[in-house]
């Protein structure tokens, strides 16, 4: 049989124990969190690398990337050459109210124009303001950390080793042909 008021005494004992312990909760706006390196926050755009290939917009499962461009004629590089046309980026926008931060757009970009920025404080009061245009996306590129340094003790990639072997064979063959031509 329980003593009347024992539940209240147990509850007060738990309260007193937790009052004497140090708090572990960091109050967010006052204390910034320690983010791990290469944290996924928001997507940044390196506009100079963008060729308007539209791969990011096509592969996006949420269709939250909007790209507009126009063709521009480039004069020939050498006299007598032909003019070329190239795509010029007019609009690049990401609607972060739709984005699910999967990173597919960053992975499929063949020209390294999109990067993860650790910036995560971009809340807006109106949902329509979460569509960020290229100016805002360009600003976040300054917060993208440098990629980790390559391990000097790492093994050489197979592609580079194969290319080096082919180049050495061709050089040896040229030397052999040169020696035969002199003789």
VMD Tcl script that builds the backbone (N, CA, C; Angstrom):
set m [mol new atoms 549]
animate dup $m
set s [atomselect $m all]
$s set {name element resname resid chain x y z} {
  {N N UNK 1 A 0.832 -1.175 0.000}
  {CA C UNK 1 A 0.000 0.000 0.000}
  {C C UNK 1 A 0.886 1.251 0.000}
  {N N UNK 2 A 0.569 2.199 -0.895}
  {CA C UNK 2 A 1.388 3.393 -1.057}
  {C C UNK 2 A 1.053 4.421 0.010}
  {N N UNK 3 A 2.088 5.114 0.403}
  {CA C UNK 3 A 1.921 6.205 1.368}
  {C C UNK 3 A 1.355 7.397 0.614}
  {N N UNK 4 A 0.332 8.048 1.188}
  {CA C UNK 4 A -0.237 9.202 0.490}
  {C C UNK 4 A 0.825 10.298 0.320}
  {N N UNK 5 A 0.925 10.829 -0.908}
  {CA C UNK 5 A 1.865 11.918 -1.198}
  {C C UNK 5 A 3.231 11.424 -1.634}
  {N N UNK 6 A 3.461 10.099 -1.723}
  {CA C UNK 6 A 4.781 9.595 -2.114}
  {C C UNK 6 A 5.069 9.907 -3.580}
  {N N UNK 7 A 4.038 9.898 -4.436}
  {CA C UNK 7 A 4.219 10.242 -5.856}
  {C C UNK 7 A 4.671 11.678 -6.016}
  {N N UNK 8 A 4.091 12.577 -5.195}
  {CA C UNK 8 A 4.469 13.979 -5.222}
  {C C UNK 8 A 5.915 14.153 -4.776}
  {N N UNK 9 A 6.331 13.417 -3.750}
  {CA C UNK 9 A 7.700 13.498 -3.244}
  {C C UNK 9 A 8.690 13.001 -4.293}
  {N N UNK 10 A 8.351 11.899 -5.005}
  {CA C UNK 10 A 9.223 11.383 -6.059}
  {C C UNK 10 A 9.372 12.406 -7.183}
  {N N UNK 11 A 8.270 13.025 -7.567}
  {CA C UNK 11 A 8.304 14.034 -8.623}
  {C C UNK 11 A 9.159 15.224 -8.244}
  {N N UNK 12 A 9.027 15.690 -6.974}
  {CA C UNK 12 A 9.845 16.812 -6.517}
  {C C UNK 12 A 11.315 16.429 -6.452}
  {N N UNK 13 A 11.604 15.176 -6.102}
  {CA C UNK 13 A 12.994 14.723 -6.052}
  {C C UNK 13 A 13.618 14.756 -7.454}
  {N N UNK 14 A 12.889 14.313 -8.471}
  {CA C UNK 14 A 13.395 14.363 -9.853}
  {C C UNK 14 A 13.629 15.811 -10.269}
  {N N UNK 15 A 12.700 16.683 -9.920}
  {CA C UNK 15 A 12.841 18.096 -10.262}
  {C C UNK 15 A 14.072 18.699 -9.609}
  {N N UNK 16 A 14.295 18.418 -8.339}
  {CA C UNK 16 A 15.471 18.954 -7.642}
  {C C UNK 16 A 16.770 18.408 -8.235}
  {N N UNK 17 A 16.785 17.126 -8.613}
  {CA C UNK 17 A 17.987 16.555 -9.230}
  {C C UNK 17 A 18.322 17.247 -10.550}
  {N N UNK 18 A 17.323 17.497 -11.378}
  {CA C UNK 18 A 17.584 18.124 -12.678}
  {C C UNK 18 A 17.898 19.613 -12.538}
  {N N UNK 19 A 17.429 20.250 -11.489}
  {CA C UNK 19 A 17.762 21.664 -11.276}
  {C C UNK 19 A 19.234 21.849 -10.956}
  {N N UNK 20 A 19.853 20.860 -10.323}
  {CA C UNK 20 A 21.251 20.999 -9.939}
  {C C UNK 20 A 22.211 20.617 -11.065}
  {N N UNK 21 A 21.720 19.921 -12.092}
  {CA C UNK 21 A 22.581 19.526 -13.208}
  {C C UNK 21 A 22.744 20.679 -14.180}
  {N N UNK 22 A 23.865 20.650 -14.888}
  {CA C UNK 22 A 24.127 21.666 -15.892}
  {C C UNK 22 A 23.273 21.386 -17.141}
  {N N UNK 23 A 22.762 22.427 -17.788}
  {CA C UNK 23 A 21.911 22.239 -18.960}
  {C C UNK 23 A 22.756 21.855 -20.179}
  {N N UNK 24 A 22.185 21.055 -21.050}
  {CA C UNK 24 A 22.881 20.646 -22.266}
  {C C UNK 24 A 22.249 21.271 -23.505}
  {N N UNK 25 A 21.145 21.939 -23.344}
  {CA C UNK 25 A 20.464 22.558 -24.473}
  {C C UNK 25 A 21.133 23.877 -24.806}
  {N N UNK 26 A 21.529 24.040 -26.078}
  {CA C UNK 26 A 22.100 25.301 -26.539}
  {C C UNK 26 A 20.976 26.141 -27.115}
  {N N UNK 27 A 20.802 27.317 -26.606}
  {CA C UNK 27 A 19.748 28.203 -27.083}
  {C C UNK 27 A 20.162 28.752 -28.442}
  {N N UNK 28 A 19.493 28.300 -29.505}
  {CA C UNK 28 A 19.930 28.503 -30.877}
  {C C UNK 28 A 20.275 29.931 -31.291}
  {N N UNK 29 A 19.422 30.887 -31.214}
  {CA C UNK 29 A 19.867 32.179 -31.781}
  {C C UNK 29 A 21.076 32.755 -31.055}
  {N N UNK 30 A 21.202 32.454 -29.758}
  {CA C UNK 30 A 22.320 33.005 -29.000}
  {C C UNK 30 A 23.603 32.212 -29.222}
  {N N UNK 31 A 23.485 30.892 -29.352}
  {CA C UNK 31 A 24.650 30.027 -29.524}
  {C C UNK 31 A 24.543 29.352 -30.889}
  {N N UNK 32 A 25.509 29.661 -31.764}
  {CA C UNK 32 A 25.501 29.050 -33.090}
  {C C UNK 32 A 25.968 27.601 -32.992}
  {N N UNK 33 A 25.343 26.689 -33.728}
  {CA C UNK 33 A 25.727 25.277 -33.660}
  {C C UNK 33 A 27.074 25.015 -34.327}
  {N N UNK 34 A 27.778 23.995 -33.855}
  {CA C UNK 34 A 29.020 23.548 -34.478}
  {C C UNK 34 A 28.637 22.632 -35.630}
  {N N UNK 35 A 28.812 23.092 -36.847}
  {CA C UNK 35 A 28.422 22.306 -38.003}
  {C C UNK 35 A 29.589 21.440 -38.471}
  {N N UNK 36 A 29.326 20.199 -38.859}
  {CA C UNK 36 A 30.397 19.365 -39.396}
  {C C UNK 36 A 30.855 19.887 -40.753}
  {N N UNK 37 A 32.066 19.558 -41.175}
  {CA C UNK 37 A 32.523 20.040 -42.479}
  {C C UNK 37 A 31.651 19.478 -43.597}
  {N N UNK 38 A 31.508 20.249 -44.679}
  {CA C UNK 38 A 30.718 19.860 -45.850}
  {C C UNK 38 A 29.245 19.644 -45.513}
  {N N UNK 39 A 28.712 20.439 -44.589}
  {CA C UNK 39 A 27.302 20.363 -44.216}
  {C C UNK 39 A 26.427 20.780 -45.390}
  {N N UNK 40 A 25.299 20.098 -45.567}
  {CA C UNK 40 A 24.341 20.462 -46.604}
  {C C UNK 40 A 23.391 21.503 -46.041}
  {N N UNK 41 A 23.466 22.689 -46.559}
  {CA C UNK 41 A 22.565 23.734 -46.110}
  {C C UNK 41 A 21.689 24.206 -47.248}
  {N N UNK 42 A 22.264 25.006 -48.127}
  {CA C UNK 42 A 21.546 25.570 -49.261}
  {C C UNK 42 A 22.426 25.389 -50.500}
  {N N UNK 43 A 21.836 25.483 -51.665}
  {CA C UNK 43 A 22.574 25.267 -52.911}
  {C C UNK 43 A 23.089 26.603 -53.428}
  {N N UNK 44 A 24.383 26.645 -53.733}
  {CA C UNK 44 A 25.005 27.839 -54.278}
  {C C UNK 44 A 25.313 27.644 -55.757}
  {N N UNK 45 A 25.299 28.730 -56.532}
  {CA C UNK 45 A 25.521 28.681 -57.973}
  {C C UNK 45 A 26.818 29.388 -58.331}
  {N N UNK 46 A 27.711 28.666 -59.020}
  {CA C UNK 46 A 28.922 29.268 -59.580}
  {C C UNK 46 A 28.614 29.550 -61.046}
  {N N UNK 47 A 28.122 30.748 -61.294}
  {CA C UNK 47 A 27.517 31.116 -62.571}
  {C C UNK 47 A 28.467 30.998 -63.758}
  {N N UNK 48 A 29.753 31.233 -63.548}
  {CA C UNK 48 A 30.711 31.181 -64.650}
  {C C UNK 48 A 30.826 29.774 -65.236}
  {N N UNK 49 A 30.553 28.743 -64.437}
  {CA C UNK 49 A 30.648 27.365 -64.921}
  {C C UNK 49 A 29.363 26.869 -65.577}
  {N N UNK 50 A 28.270 27.586 -65.421}
  {CA C UNK 50 A 26.984 27.129 -65.945}
  {C C UNK 50 A 26.935 27.326 -67.455}
  {N N UNK 51 A 26.672 26.246 -68.198}
  {CA C UNK 51 A 26.573 26.302 -69.649}
  {C C UNK 51 A 25.125 26.205 -70.112}
  {N N UNK 52 A 24.182 26.270 -69.209}
  {CA C UNK 52 A 22.758 26.192 -69.482}
  {C C UNK 52 A 22.431 24.874 -70.201}
  {N N UNK 53 A 22.999 23.788 -69.715}
  {CA C UNK 53 A 22.726 22.482 -70.310}
  {C C UNK 53 A 21.389 21.921 -69.834}
  {N N UNK 54 A 20.827 22.485 -68.784}
  {CA C UNK 54 A 19.512 22.130 -68.246}
  {C C UNK 54 A 19.462 20.752 -67.586}
  {N N UNK 55 A 20.577 20.102 -67.369}
  {CA C UNK 55 A 20.562 18.787 -66.736}
  {C C UNK 55 A 20.007 18.857 -65.321}
  {N N UNK 56 A 20.390 19.882 -64.582}
  {CA C UNK 56 A 19.922 19.996 -63.198}
  {C C UNK 56 A 18.406 20.127 -63.140}
  {N N UNK 57 A 17.844 20.952 -64.022}
  {CA C UNK 57 A 16.390 21.157 -64.029}
  {C C UNK 57 A 15.657 19.901 -64.481}
  {N N UNK 58 A 16.229 19.166 -65.451}
  {CA C UNK 58 A 15.579 17.953 -65.945}
  {C C UNK 58 A 15.608 16.820 -64.924}
  {N N UNK 59 A 16.692 16.719 -64.167}
  {CA C UNK 59 A 16.842 15.618 -63.227}
  {C C UNK 59 A 16.201 15.891 -61.873}
  {N N UNK 60 A 15.840 17.128 -61.607}
  {CA C UNK 60 A 15.250 17.483 -60.316}
  {C C UNK 60 A 13.896 16.794 -60.140}
  {N N UNK 61 A 13.742 15.952 -59.108}
  {CA C UNK 61 A 12.465 15.250 -58.926}
  {C C UNK 61 A 11.322 16.178 -58.519}
  {N N UNK 62 A 11.642 17.347 -57.988}
  {CA C UNK 62 A 10.605 18.284 -57.545}
  {C C UNK 62 A 10.310 19.387 -58.555}
  {N N UNK 63 A 11.089 19.468 -59.628}
  {CA C UNK 63 A 10.946 20.513 -60.617}
  {C C UNK 63 A 10.993 21.896 -59.978}
  {N N UNK 64 A 11.962 22.097 -59.119}
  {CA C UNK 64 A 12.039 23.372 -58.396}
  {C C UNK 64 A 13.127 24.294 -58.953}
  {N N UNK 65 A 13.780 23.902 -60.047}
  {CA C UNK 65 A 14.822 24.730 -60.662}
  {C C UNK 65 A 14.261 25.336 -61.941}
  {N N UNK 66 A 14.367 26.656 -62.046}
  {CA C UNK 66 A 13.849 27.372 -63.203}
  {C C UNK 66 A 15.024 28.029 -63.930}
  {N N UNK 67 A 15.171 27.713 -65.218}
  {CA C UNK 67 A 16.280 28.246 -66.005}
  {C C UNK 67 A 15.723 28.855 -67.287}
  {N N UNK 68 A 16.158 30.072 -67.597}
  {CA C UNK 68 A 15.845 30.736 -68.866}
  {C C UNK 68 A 17.165 31.148 -69.502}
  {N N UNK 69 A 17.234 31.028 -70.832}
  {CA C UNK 69 A 18.458 31.408 -71.524}
  {C C UNK 69 A 18.129 31.877 -72.929}
  {N N UNK 70 A 19.131 32.408 -73.583}
  {CA C UNK 70 A 19.003 32.765 -74.992}
  {C C UNK 70 A 20.316 32.428 -75.687}
  {N N UNK 71 A 20.248 32.294 -76.996}
  {CA C UNK 71 A 21.449 31.991 -77.787}
  {C C UNK 71 A 22.097 33.298 -78.213}
  {N N UNK 72 A 23.416 33.291 -78.199}
  {CA C UNK 72 A 24.188 34.458 -78.587}
  {C C UNK 72 A 25.238 34.010 -79.597}
  {N N UNK 73 A 25.472 34.805 -80.616}
  {CA C UNK 73 A 26.465 34.463 -81.634}
  {C C UNK 73 A 27.817 35.005 -81.212}
  {N N UNK 74 A 28.823 34.135 -81.289}
  {CA C UNK 74 A 30.190 34.509 -80.930}
  {C C UNK 74 A 30.982 34.642 -82.222}
  {N N UNK 75 A 31.708 35.744 -82.396}
  {CA C UNK 75 A 32.481 35.915 -83.641}
  {C C UNK 75 A 33.582 34.861 -83.745}
  {N N UNK 76 A 34.076 34.605 -84.946}
  {CA C UNK 76 A 35.116 33.593 -85.120}
  {C C UNK 76 A 36.395 33.959 -84.359}
  {N N UNK 77 A 37.077 32.946 -83.855}
  {CA C UNK 77 A 38.298 33.171 -83.086}
  {C C UNK 77 A 39.451 33.568 -83.993}
  {N N UNK 78 A 39.471 33.023 -85.199}
  {CA C UNK 78 A 40.536 33.338 -86.153}
  {C C UNK 78 A 39.898 33.855 -87.438}
  {N N UNK 79 A 40.618 34.682 -88.179}
  {CA C UNK 79 A 40.061 35.170 -89.454}
  {C C UNK 79 A 39.765 33.983 -90.378}
  {N N UNK 80 A 38.625 34.032 -91.023}
  {CA C UNK 80 A 38.222 32.960 -91.925}
  {C C UNK 80 A 37.476 31.842 -91.223}
  {N N UNK 81 A 37.363 31.905 -89.905}
  {CA C UNK 81 A 36.646 30.885 -89.149}
  {C C UNK 81 A 35.142 31.122 -89.226}
  {N N UNK 82 A 34.402 30.255 -88.599}
  {CA C UNK 82 A 32.948 30.424 -88.634}
  {C C UNK 82 A 32.441 30.889 -87.271}
  {N N UNK 83 A 31.318 31.569 -87.334}
  {CA C UNK 83 A 30.700 32.034 -86.091}
  {C C UNK 83 A 30.142 30.854 -85.322}
  {N N UNK 84 A 30.103 30.981 -84.031}
  {CA C UNK 84 A 29.543 29.931 -83.182}
  {C C UNK 84 A 28.439 30.550 -82.330}
  {N N UNK 85 A 27.561 29.686 -81.865}
  {CA C UNK 85 A 26.519 30.182 -80.965}
  {C C UNK 85 A 26.693 29.514 -79.614}
  {N N UNK 86 A 26.327 30.239 -78.571}
  {CA C UNK 86 A 26.419 29.688 -77.224}
  {C C UNK 86 A 25.213 30.154 -76.420}
  {N N UNK 87 A 24.863 29.361 -75.426}
  {CA C UNK 87 A 23.741 29.711 -74.550}
  {C C UNK 87 A 24.209 30.709 -73.502}
  {N N UNK 88 A 23.378 31.686 -73.241}
  {CA C UNK 88 A 23.661 32.686 -72.218}
  {C C UNK 88 A 22.561 32.590 -71.162}
  {N N UNK 89 A 22.967 32.503 -69.921}
  {CA C UNK 89 A 22.032 32.349 -68.805}
  {C C UNK 89 A 21.303 33.658 -68.530}
  {N N UNK 90 A 19.988 33.634 -68.591}
  {CA C UNK 90 A 19.176 34.799 -68.258}
  {C C UNK 90 A 18.621 34.692 -66.842}
  {N N UNK 91 A 18.139 33.498 -66.495}
  {CA C UNK 91 A 17.541 33.303 -65.172}
  {C C UNK 91 A 17.907 31.921 -64.664}
  {N N UNK 92 A 18.320 31.870 -63.425}
  {CA C UNK 92 A 18.533 30.601 -62.726}
  {C C UNK 92 A 17.947 30.803 -61.344}
  {N N UNK 93 A 16.904 30.056 -61.025}
  {CA C UNK 93 A 16.243 30.213 -59.732}
  {C C UNK 93 A 15.928 28.840 -59.154}
  {N N UNK 94 A 15.979 28.754 -57.835}
  {CA C UNK 94 A 15.603 27.536 -57.133}
  {C C UNK 94 A 14.521 27.897 -56.131}
  {N N UNK 95 A 13.417 27.163 -56.173}
  {CA C UNK 95 A 12.317 27.369 -55.238}
  {C C UNK 95 A 12.548 26.450 -54.040}
  {N N UNK 96 A 13.073 27.013 -52.961}
  {CA C UNK 96 A 13.402 26.212 -51.782}
  {C C UNK 96 A 12.172 25.785 -50.985}
  {N N UNK 97 A 10.995 26.306 -51.344}
  {CA C UNK 97 A 9.783 25.793 -50.701}
  {C C UNK 97 A 9.400 24.441 -51.300}
  {N N UNK 98 A 9.896 24.135 -52.488}
  {CA C UNK 98 A 9.644 22.840 -53.125}
  {C C UNK 98 A 10.828 21.880 -52.983}
  {N N UNK 99 A 12.011 22.416 -52.873}
  {CA C UNK 99 A 13.236 21.609 -52.871}
  {C C UNK 99 A 13.250 20.648 -51.686}
  {N N UNK 100 A 13.653 19.395 -51.940}
  {CA C UNK 100 A 13.755 18.428 -50.847}
  {C C UNK 100 A 15.218 18.157 -50.488}
  {N N UNK 101 A 16.152 18.963 -51.017}
  {CA C UNK 101 A 17.567 18.920 -50.657}
  {C C UNK 101 A 18.182 17.539 -50.888}
  {N N UNK 102 A 17.816 16.915 -51.996}
  {CA C UNK 102 A 18.342 15.583 -52.302}
  {C C UNK 102 A 19.741 15.664 -52.894}
  {N N UNK 103 A 20.090 16.773 -53.544}
  {CA C UNK 103 A 21.417 16.949 -54.105}
  {C C UNK 103 A 21.600 16.340 -55.481}
  {N N UNK 104 A 20.530 15.872 -56.109}
  {CA C UNK 104 A 20.652 15.285 -57.439}
  {C C UNK 104 A 21.156 16.328 -58.433}
  {N N UNK 105 A 20.692 17.549 -58.327}
  {CA C UNK 105 A 21.121 18.606 -59.248}
  {C C UNK 105 A 22.630 18.842 -59.151}
  {N N UNK 106 A 23.168 18.768 -57.958}
  {CA C UNK 106 A 24.599 18.980 -57.760}
  {C C UNK 106 A 25.391 17.815 -58.338}
  {N N UNK 107 A 24.870 16.600 -58.158}
  {CA C UNK 107 A 25.559 15.408 -58.647}
  {C C UNK 107 A 25.580 15.340 -60.171}
  {N N UNK 108 A 24.488 15.745 -60.843}
  {CA C UNK 108 A 24.420 15.592 -62.296}
  {C C UNK 108 A 25.071 16.744 -63.049}
  {N N UNK 109 A 25.398 17.827 -62.391}
  {CA C UNK 109 A 25.994 18.975 -63.081}
  {C C UNK 109 A 27.385 18.601 -63.590}
  {N N UNK 110 A 27.572 18.526 -64.929}
  {CA C UNK 110 A 28.871 18.105 -65.457}
  {C C UNK 110 A 29.933 19.197 -65.414}
  {N N UNK 111 A 29.545 20.420 -65.117}
  {CA C UNK 111 A 30.482 21.534 -65.158}
  {C C UNK 111 A 30.759 22.146 -63.794}
  {N N UNK 112 A 30.351 21.477 -62.724}
  {CA C UNK 112 A 30.560 21.961 -61.355}
  {C C UNK 112 A 30.076 23.400 -61.174}
  {N N UNK 113 A 28.822 23.625 -61.487}
  {CA C UNK 113 A 28.238 24.951 -61.315}
  {C C UNK 113 A 27.413 25.044 -60.037}
  {N N UNK 114 A 27.033 23.909 -59.448}
  {CA C UNK 114 A 26.218 23.896 -58.233}
  {C C UNK 114 A 26.997 23.254 -57.092}
  {N N UNK 115 A 26.868 23.833 -55.902}
  {CA C UNK 115 A 27.586 23.351 -54.727}
  {C C UNK 115 A 26.698 23.439 -53.494}
  {N N UNK 116 A 26.993 22.603 -52.502}
  {CA C UNK 116 A 26.333 22.706 -51.201}
  {C C UNK 116 A 27.030 23.796 -50.398}
  {N N UNK 117 A 26.266 24.689 -49.841}
  {CA C UNK 117 A 26.772 25.696 -48.924}
  {C C UNK 117 A 26.283 25.332 -47.523}
  {N N UNK 118 A 27.097 25.523 -46.493}
  {CA C UNK 118 A 26.636 25.205 -45.140}
  {C C UNK 118 A 25.653 26.229 -44.572}
  {N N UNK 119 A 25.357 27.254 -45.329}
  {CA C UNK 119 A 24.416 28.291 -44.879}
  {C C UNK 119 A 23.028 27.680 -44.706}
  {N N UNK 120 A 22.429 27.855 -43.546}
  {CA C UNK 120 A 21.100 27.275 -43.312}
  {C C UNK 120 A 20.096 28.294 -42.803}
  {N N UNK 121 A 20.505 29.503 -42.592}
  {CA C UNK 121 A 19.606 30.534 -42.083}
  {C C UNK 121 A 19.082 31.384 -43.239}
  {N N UNK 122 A 18.047 30.903 -43.889}
  {CA C UNK 122 A 17.459 31.664 -44.984}
  {C C UNK 122 A 15.938 31.617 -44.933}
  {N N UNK 123 A 15.405 31.617 -43.739}
  {CA C UNK 123 A 13.949 31.587 -43.559}
  {C C UNK 123 A 13.335 32.901 -44.049}
  {N N UNK 124 A 12.128 32.801 -44.542}
  {CA C UNK 124 A 11.395 33.967 -45.043}
  {C C UNK 124 A 10.019 33.995 -44.393}
  {N N UNK 125 A 9.423 35.170 -44.329}
  {CA C UNK 125 A 8.075 35.271 -43.763}
  {C C UNK 125 A 7.003 34.925 -44.790}
  {N N UNK 126 A 7.325 35.069 -46.080}
  {CA C UNK 126 A 6.378 34.750 -47.146}
  {C C UNK 126 A 6.946 33.607 -47.978}
  {N N UNK 127 A 6.138 32.602 -48.255}
  {CA C UNK 127 A 6.608 31.417 -48.984}
  {C C UNK 127 A 7.078 31.769 -50.397}
  {N N UNK 128 A 6.549 32.832 -50.981}
  {CA C UNK 128 A 6.956 33.247 -52.329}
  {C C UNK 128 A 8.381 33.786 -52.341}
  {N N UNK 129 A 8.890 34.224 -51.200}
  {CA C UNK 129 A 10.253 34.740 -51.120}
  {C C UNK 129 A 11.285 33.619 -51.051}
  {N N UNK 130 A 10.853 32.369 -50.971}
  {CA C UNK 130 A 11.793 31.246 -50.934}
  {C C UNK 130 A 12.276 30.839 -52.323}
  {N N UNK 131 A 11.780 31.479 -53.374}
  {CA C UNK 131 A 12.332 31.279 -54.708}
  {C C UNK 131 A 13.500 32.241 -54.839}
  {N N UNK 132 A 14.695 31.687 -54.793}
  {CA C UNK 132 A 15.897 32.517 -54.795}
  {C C UNK 132 A 16.491 32.558 -56.195}
  {N N UNK 133 A 16.707 33.757 -56.675}
  {CA C UNK 133 A 17.254 33.979 -58.010}
  {C C UNK 133 A 18.778 33.833 -57.990}
  {N N UNK 134 A 19.387 33.940 -59.164}
  {CA C UNK 134 A 20.819 33.655 -59.300}
  {C C UNK 134 A 21.697 34.610 -58.498}
  {N N UNK 135 A 21.251 35.830 -58.262}
  {CA C UNK 135 A 22.055 36.757 -57.457}
  {C C UNK 135 A 22.237 36.229 -56.037}
  {N N UNK 136 A 21.148 35.749 -55.452}
  {CA C UNK 136 A 21.199 35.198 -54.096}
  {C C UNK 136 A 21.994 33.896 -54.080}
  {N N UNK 137 A 21.789 33.045 -55.095}
  {CA C UNK 137 A 22.513 31.775 -55.175}
  {C C UNK 137 A 24.017 32.015 -55.354}
  {N N UNK 138 A 24.376 33.075 -56.079}
  {CA C UNK 138 A 25.785 33.432 -56.278}
  {C C UNK 138 A 26.422 33.891 -54.963}
  {N N UNK 139 A 25.657 34.602 -54.133}
  {CA C UNK 139 A 26.182 35.068 -52.845}
  {C C UNK 139 A 26.585 33.902 -51.948}
  {N N UNK 140 A 25.845 32.798 -52.029}
  {CA C UNK 140 A 26.146 31.658 -51.163}
  {C C UNK 140 A 27.414 30.928 -51.564}
  {N N UNK 141 A 27.922 31.180 -52.764}
  {CA C UNK 141 A 29.164 30.520 -53.185}
  {C C UNK 141 A 30.329 30.929 -52.289}
  {N N UNK 142 A 30.246 32.116 -51.677}
  {CA C UNK 142 A 31.344 32.571 -50.816}
  {C C UNK 142 A 31.400 31.776 -49.526}
  {N N UNK 143 A 30.315 31.069 -49.187}
  {CA C UNK 143 A 30.311 30.285 -47.948}
  {C C UNK 143 A 30.645 28.815 -48.187}
  {N N UNK 144 A 30.830 28.420 -49.445}
  {CA C UNK 144 A 31.163 27.021 -49.756}
  {C C UNK 144 A 32.605 26.758 -49.340}
  {N N UNK 145 A 32.837 25.748 -48.493}
  {CA C UNK 145 A 34.211 25.468 -48.065}
  {C C UNK 145 A 35.031 24.834 -49.188}
  {N N UNK 146 A 36.342 24.943 -49.060}
  {CA C UNK 146 A 37.250 24.311 -50.018}
  {C C UNK 146 A 37.082 22.805 -49.947}
  {N N UNK 147 A 37.232 22.120 -51.056}
  {CA C UNK 147 A 37.148 20.657 -50.988}
  {C C UNK 147 A 38.312 20.103 -50.179}
  {N N UNK 148 A 38.133 18.931 -49.582}
  {CA C UNK 148 A 39.229 18.373 -48.795}
  {C C UNK 148 A 40.431 18.083 -49.679}
  {N N UNK 149 A 41.612 18.231 -49.108}
  {CA C UNK 149 A 42.840 18.005 -49.856}
  {C C UNK 149 A 42.964 16.535 -50.231}
  {N N UNK 150 A 43.572 16.301 -51.381}
  {CA C UNK 150 A 43.781 14.934 -51.817}
  {C C UNK 150 A 44.856 14.275 -50.962}
  {N N UNK 151 A 44.723 12.997 -50.752}
  {CA C UNK 151 A 45.704 12.239 -49.980}
  {C C UNK 151 A 46.909 11.960 -50.869}
  {N N UNK 152 A 48.085 12.484 -50.534}
  {CA C UNK 152 A 49.243 12.258 -51.398}
  {C C UNK 152 A 49.658 10.786 -51.454}
  {N N UNK 153 A 49.277 10.008 -50.453}
  {CA C UNK 153 A 49.636 8.590 -50.435}
  {C C UNK 153 A 48.596 7.734 -51.155}
  {N N UNK 154 A 47.554 8.374 -51.684}
  {CA C UNK 154 A 46.485 7.617 -52.344}
  {C C UNK 154 A 46.967 7.056 -53.668}
  {N N UNK 155 A 46.333 5.998 -54.077}
  {CA C UNK 155 A 46.653 5.342 -55.343}
  {C C UNK 155 A 46.129 6.193 -56.498}
  {N N UNK 156 A 46.861 6.222 -57.596}
  {CA C UNK 156 A 46.484 7.008 -58.766}
  {C C UNK 156 A 45.213 6.428 -59.408}
  {N N UNK 157 A 44.271 7.281 -59.860}
  {CA C UNK 157 A 43.067 6.763 -60.513}
  {C C UNK 157 A 43.416 5.940 -61.754}
  {N N UNK 158 A 42.593 4.925 -62.033}
  {CA C UNK 158 A 42.835 4.017 -63.166}
  {C C UNK 158 A 42.873 4.769 -64.493}
  {N N UNK 159 A 42.007 5.752 -64.654}
  {CA C UNK 159 A 41.931 6.489 -65.909}
  {C C UNK 159 A 43.232 7.219 -66.202}
  {N N UNK 160 A 43.792 7.854 -65.165}
  {CA C UNK 160 A 45.034 8.604 -65.346}
  {C C UNK 160 A 46.188 7.653 -65.621}
  {N N UNK 161 A 46.223 6.528 -64.920}
  {CA C UNK 161 A 47.281 5.540 -65.144}
  {C C UNK 161 A 47.209 4.997 -66.569}
  {N N UNK 162 A 46.003 4.711 -67.064}
  {CA C UNK 162 A 45.839 4.202 -68.428}
  {C C UNK 162 A 46.261 5.252 -69.456}
  {N N UNK 163 A 45.887 6.503 -69.229}
  {CA C UNK 163 A 46.253 7.579 -70.145}
  {C C UNK 163 A 47.772 7.772 -70.162}
  {N N UNK 164 A 48.416 7.685 -69.011}
  {CA C UNK 164 A 49.865 7.835 -68.935}
  {C C UNK 164 A 50.560 6.695 -69.690}
  {N N UNK 165 A 50.041 5.480 -69.518}
  {CA C UNK 165 A 50.627 4.317 -70.189}
  {C C UNK 165 A 50.512 4.469 -71.708}
  {N N UNK 166 A 49.352 4.926 -72.183}
  {CA C UNK 166 A 49.147 5.138 -73.618}
  {C C UNK 166 A 50.086 6.217 -74.144}
  {N N UNK 167 A 50.244 7.305 -73.404}
  {CA C UNK 167 A 51.131 8.392 -73.821}
  {C C UNK 167 A 52.578 7.914 -73.886}
  {N N UNK 168 A 52.989 7.099 -72.914}
  {CA C UNK 168 A 54.353 6.571 -72.925}
  {C C UNK 168 A 54.578 5.655 -74.123}
  {N N UNK 169 A 53.592 4.821 -74.462}
  {CA C UNK 169 A 53.706 3.935 -75.625}
  {C C UNK 169 A 53.840 4.744 -76.903}
  {N N UNK 170 A 53.015 5.799 -77.027}
  {CA C UNK 170 A 53.072 6.631 -78.227}
  {C C UNK 170 A 54.414 7.349 -78.333}
  {N N UNK 171 A 54.940 7.830 -77.210}
  {CA C UNK 171 A 56.241 8.507 -77.222}
  {C C UNK 171 A 57.343 7.536 -77.616}
  {N N UNK 172 A 57.281 6.316 -77.090}
  {CA C UNK 172 A 58.286 5.306 -77.436}
  {C C UNK 172 A 58.198 4.954 -78.916}
  {N N UNK 173 A 56.976 4.865 -79.444}
  {CA C UNK 173 A 56.789 4.542 -80.855}
  {C C UNK 173 A 57.337 5.667 -81.731}
  {N N UNK 174 A 57.106 6.920 -81.349}
  {CA C UNK 174 A 57.632 8.057 -82.105}
  {C C UNK 174 A 59.164 8.053 -82.099}
  {N N UNK 175 A 59.758 7.739 -80.943}
  {CA C UNK 175 A 61.218 7.675 -80.841}
  {C C UNK 175 A 61.764 6.589 -81.766}
  {N N UNK 176 A 61.070 5.446 -81.767}
  {CA C UNK 176 A 61.501 4.331 -82.606}
  {C C UNK 176 A 61.429 4.702 -84.076}
  {N N UNK 177 A 60.320 5.373 -84.494}
  {CA C UNK 177 A 60.155 5.815 -85.877}
  {C C UNK 177 A 61.209 6.846 -86.237}
  {N N UNK 178 A 61.551 7.703 -85.302}
  {CA C UNK 178 A 62.553 8.741 -85.530}
  {C C UNK 178 A 63.927 8.115 -85.747}
  {N N UNK 179 A 64.259 7.097 -84.915}
  {CA C UNK 179 A 65.535 6.420 -85.060}
  {C C UNK 179 A 65.612 5.658 -86.378}
  {N N UNK 180 A 64.511 5.034 -86.799}
  {CA C UNK 180 A 64.484 4.317 -88.070}
  {C C UNK 180 A 64.603 5.271 -89.235}
  {N N UNK 181 A 64.038 6.454 -89.113}
  {CA C UNK 181 A 64.108 7.453 -90.174}
  {C C UNK 181 A 65.521 8.001 -90.338}
  {N N UNK 182 A 66.279 8.098 -89.260}
  {CA C UNK 182 A 67.664 8.603 -89.321}
  {C C UNK 182 A 68.606 7.558 -89.901}
  {N N UNK 183 A 68.306 6.296 -89.683}
  {CA C UNK 183 A 69.204 5.215 -90.141}
  {C C UNK 183 A 69.058 4.887 -91.580}
}
mol reanalyze $m
mol bondsrecalc $m
mol representation Tube
mol addrep $m
